[in-house]
Amino acid sequence: MPTREAIKIASDQDLDLVEVAPNTVPPVCKIMDYGKYRYQQSKKHTKQKTIVLKEVRVRPQINEHDLQFKMKSIQKFLEQGNKAKVTMLFRAVRSFILLMQKICSSELPKSFLIYQL
């Protein structure tokens, strides 16, 4: 179809003639509402939200001050809208027993603790 005829058809329908593939022979064009297309493309990009996963590593022999410091950093991550992952590093059965004693005696909220063996 000649270019002038395609432009006339597009203008009669109050649409735009958009070149889709300019490097092909002959070039490929499409009749569409380009403003609506740009609006829909911008909405697609705004729906995507990046969520960052922050990881905090803890050992059972951690000092009370260090544990409180790491808990504060986890709260900051969560307040910023990120996800937080706490990784417990165990080396022996004795370290697991020490951790359980520390958890039972600490003031951590029970909803904060997830046990996975």
C-alpha positions as CSV (number, residue, x, y, z in Angstrom):
1,M,0.0,0.0,0.0
2,P,1.4,3.4,-0.9
3,T,2.5,5.6,2.0
4,R,0.2,8.5,1.2
5,E,-2.8,6.2,1.1
6,A,-1.9,4.7,4.5
7,I,-1.6,8.2,6.0
8,K,-4.9,9.2,4.6
9,I,-6.7,6.1,6.0
10,A,-5.1,6.7,9.4
11,S,-6.1,10.4,9.5
12,D,-9.7,9.5,8.4
13,Q,-9.9,7.2,11.5
14,D,-8.2,9.8,13.8
15,L,-5.3,7.4,14.3
16,D,-1.6,7.5,13.7
17,L,0.6,5.6,11.2
18,V,3.4,4.1,13.2
19,E,6.5,2.5,11.5
20,V,7.0,-0.9,13.3
21,A,9.9,-2.4,11.4
22,P,11.8,0.3,9.4
23,N,14.7,-2.0,8.4
24,T,12.6,-4.5,6.4
25,V,11.9,-4.2,2.7
26,P,9.2,-2.8,2.4
27,P,9.0,-1.1,5.8
28,V,6.1,-2.4,8.0
29,C,3.7,0.2,9.4
30,K,0.7,-0.1,11.7
31,I,-2.4,2.2,12.1
32,M,-2.9,2.8,15.8
33,D,-3.5,5.4,18.5
34,Y,0.1,6.2,19.4
35,G,-0.8,8.3,22.5
36,K,-2.9,5.5,24.0
37,Y,0.0,3.0,23.2
38,R,2.5,5.2,25.0
39,Y,0.2,5.5,28.0
40,Q,-0.3,1.8,28.3
41,Q,3.5,1.2,28.0
42,S,4.1,3.7,30.8
43,K,1.6,2.0,33.1
44,K,3.3,-1.4,32.5
45,H,6.5,0.0,33.8
46,T,5.0,1.6,36.9
47,K,3.4,-1.6,38.1
48,Q,6.8,-3.2,38.6
49,K,8.2,-2.6,42.0
50,T,11.6,-3.9,43.0
51,I,11.7,-5.7,46.3
52,V,15.1,-6.3,47.8
53,L,15.8,-9.3,49.9
54,K,18.3,-8.4,52.7
55,E,20.0,-11.2,54.5
56,V,21.3,-11.2,58.1
57,R,23.5,-14.0,59.2
58,V,23.5,-15.0,62.9
59,R,25.4,-17.5,64.9
60,P,24.2,-18.9,68.2
61,Q,27.1,-17.5,70.2
62,I,26.2,-13.9,69.3
63,N,26.4,-11.3,72.0
64,E,23.3,-9.6,73.2
65,H,24.3,-6.2,71.9
66,D,25.1,-7.6,68.4
67,L,21.8,-9.4,68.3
68,Q,19.9,-6.2,69.2
69,F,21.9,-4.3,66.5
70,K,21.0,-6.9,63.9
71,M,17.4,-6.8,64.9
72,K,17.3,-3.0,64.5
73,S,18.8,-3.4,61.0
74,I,16.1,-5.9,60.2
75,Q,13.4,-3.5,61.4
76,K,14.9,-0.8,59.1
77,F,14.8,-3.1,56.1
78,L,11.2,-4.0,56.8
79,E,10.1,-0.4,57.3
80,Q,11.7,0.5,53.9
81,G,9.5,-2.1,52.3
82,N,12.2,-4.7,51.7
83,K,12.1,-8.4,52.7
84,A,14.5,-9.7,55.4
85,K,16.0,-13.1,55.7
86,V,17.7,-14.3,58.8
87,T,20.2,-17.2,58.4
88,M,21.2,-19.2,61.4
89,L,24.6,-20.8,61.1
90,F,25.0,-23.9,63.2
91,R,28.3,-25.9,63.6
92,A,27.3,-28.5,66.2
93,V,24.5,-29.7,68.4
94,R,25.8,-27.7,71.3
95,S,25.4,-24.4,69.4
96,F,21.7,-25.4,68.7
97,I,21.1,-25.9,72.4
98,L,22.7,-22.6,73.3
99,L,20.5,-20.8,70.7
100,M,17.3,-22.4,72.0
101,Q,18.3,-21.3,75.6
102,K,18.9,-17.8,74.3
103,I,15.6,-17.6,72.4
104,C,13.6,-18.9,75.4
105,S,15.2,-16.3,77.7
106,S,15.1,-13.3,75.2
107,E,12.3,-10.8,74.6
108,L,11.9,-11.6,70.9
109,P,8.3,-11.6,69.7
110,K,7.2,-15.2,69.0
111,S,5.9,-14.1,65.6
112,F,9.4,-13.0,64.7
113,L,10.8,-16.5,65.2
114,I,10.5,-19.2,62.6
115,Y,12.1,-22.5,63.3
116,Q,13.3,-24.6,60.4
117,L,15.3,-27.7,61.1
